[in-house]
Amino acid sequence: MNLAILGIVSDLIGVFILTLVAIIDYPHQRIFNQDRWWKKYWWMGWRPFYRDTQTLEWKRELNRRVIVYHLVPPRQQWNLIGFLFILVGFSLQLIFYLKS
């Protein structure tokens, strides 16, 4: 497949992700009582597939919600993913045009 077409598709996916993030803001909260340089956030995450710790079998529960702890809030995570898609798309297009 042509690198320029892959780049355009990657750009479109990145723009779609950034648009969804701008429209839908996922609620999260910061955990306080941490030192200043180590911020932590938590939110309710959807995990439909999980591994049971007792039987070590994979299970499926479509309404399963878990608390997720992370250093970066979910909005910034998706912004970073969308930006990386756009960056990869730009790089693919640049490589295609420099080769031709």
Beta strands, then each sheet from edge to edge (+ up, - down):
strand 1: 29-31
strand 2: 40-46
strand 3: 49-51
strand 4: 58-60
strand 5: 65-70
sheet 1: 1+ 2- 5+
sheet 2: 3+ 4-
end
